[in-house]
Amino acid sequence: VDDDTTHALQDEQAALAHREVAEAFELNASLGRLQHCLEALDPARRHCVLHAYVDGCSHGEIAERLGAPLGTVKAWIRRSLTSLRECMA
């Protein structure tokens, strides 16, 4: 392998590393915004979203856990997702 090829590979690796660092910073910023937006939600709504999207619970399971009607849980999740989209925009 000649010097030009070696330098080209090193440049490519450096560019890749730079992109990975930039993507990591962007992801970190997005996670920070998401946490801020989640904290802005009403606690009951926040718990519904977290149970659904972090714990993987069904809407029925969430309703049972919280002792809330299924329709209420569905509405909370739908409204919360709308609020999160607006907050993240």
Secondary structure, DSSP 8 states (H G I E B T S, - for coil): --HHHHHHHHHHHHHHHHHHHHHHHHHHHHHHHHHHHHHHS-HHHHHHHHHHHTS---HHHHHHHHT--HHHHHHHHHHHHHHHHHHH-
